[in-house]
Amino acid sequence: MTNEQYCTAMTSDKKAIDNMLRVMDKYGDNKWWLADDVKRMCYYQLQEDNLLIEFEVFHKGVETLLNREVMTIEFRDLGRLFDEAKMKYNPA
């Protein structure tokens, strides 16, 4: 699946697709948004302001990554969640 195919499967909003593609380009061959490992996927998503995966998957994945319940309001401070994730997960 190409990045363009992935984006158009997620949304039809042209501006959102352009933002997603811009973020994806930063990662080159590291297509973490397609990963089977939800911890890996969410670790990288925590570093981005533009959502590349479905929020429900992101929310549940962050709970798995951090091994705790995460209140929705906590996503207002991705930096804090990422700091916690760095202590609990180290992607290969």
C-alpha positions as CSV (number, residue, x, y, z in Angstrom):
1,M,0.0,0.0,0.0
2,T,1.4,3.4,-0.9
3,N,1.2,6.4,1.4
4,E,-1.3,8.0,-0.9
5,Q,-3.6,4.9,-0.9
6,Y,-3.4,4.8,2.9
7,C,-4.3,8.5,3.3
8,T,-7.2,8.3,0.9
9,A,-8.5,5.2,2.8
10,M,-8.4,7.3,6.0
11,T,-10.0,10.5,4.8
12,S,-11.2,12.4,1.7
13,D,-10.1,15.8,3.1
14,K,-7.4,17.1,0.7
15,K,-5.7,19.3,3.4
16,A,-5.6,16.4,5.9
17,I,-4.1,14.1,3.2
18,D,-1.4,16.7,2.4
19,N,-0.5,17.0,6.1
20,M,-0.4,13.2,6.5
21,L,1.8,12.8,3.5
22,R,4.2,15.5,4.7
23,V,4.5,13.7,8.1
24,M,5.0,10.3,6.3
25,D,7.8,11.7,4.1
26,K,9.9,12.4,7.3
27,Y,10.0,8.7,8.0
28,G,11.3,7.4,4.7
29,D,11.1,3.6,4.8
30,N,9.9,3.5,8.4
31,K,6.2,3.1,7.8
32,W,5.3,2.7,11.5
33,W,1.6,3.6,10.7
34,L,1.3,0.2,9.0
35,A,3.1,-1.7,11.8
36,D,1.5,-4.8,13.3
37,D,3.0,-3.8,16.7
38,V,0.6,-1.4,18.3
39,K,3.2,-0.3,20.8
40,R,5.6,0.7,18.0
41,M,2.8,2.4,16.1
42,C,1.7,4.5,19.1
43,Y,5.2,5.3,20.2
44,Y,5.8,7.1,16.9
45,Q,2.3,8.6,16.8
46,L,2.9,10.2,20.1
47,Q,5.6,12.3,18.4
48,E,3.3,13.7,15.8
49,D,0.6,16.4,15.9
50,N,-1.1,14.9,12.8
51,L,-2.9,11.7,13.4
52,L,-1.9,9.0,11.0
53,I,-3.9,6.2,12.7
54,E,-7.4,6.0,13.9
55,F,-7.9,7.6,17.3
56,E,-9.5,4.6,18.8
57,V,-6.5,2.4,17.9
58,F,-4.2,5.2,19.1
59,H,-6.0,5.5,22.5
60,K,-6.1,1.7,23.2
61,G,-2.5,1.3,21.9
62,V,-1.2,4.0,24.2
63,E,-2.9,2.3,27.1
64,T,-1.1,-0.9,26.1
65,L,2.2,0.9,25.6
66,L,2.0,2.6,29.0
67,N,0.3,-0.3,30.8
68,R,-2.3,1.8,32.3
69,E,-5.7,3.5,31.6
70,V,-5.3,6.8,29.7
71,M,-8.0,9.4,30.0
72,T,-8.9,11.1,26.8
73,I,-8.0,14.5,28.2
74,E,-4.4,13.3,28.6
75,F,-4.0,13.5,24.8
76,R,-4.0,17.3,25.1
77,D,-0.4,16.9,26.3
78,L,1.3,14.5,23.9
79,G,4.7,15.5,25.3
80,R,3.9,14.2,28.7
81,L,2.6,10.9,27.3
82,F,5.7,10.6,25.1
83,D,8.0,11.2,28.0
84,E,6.3,8.3,29.9
85,A,6.4,6.2,26.7
86,K,10.2,6.7,26.4
87,M,10.6,5.3,29.9
88,K,8.5,2.2,29.1
89,Y,9.3,1.4,25.5
90,N,12.4,1.4,23.3
91,P,11.6,0.5,19.6
92,A,14.2,-1.5,17.8
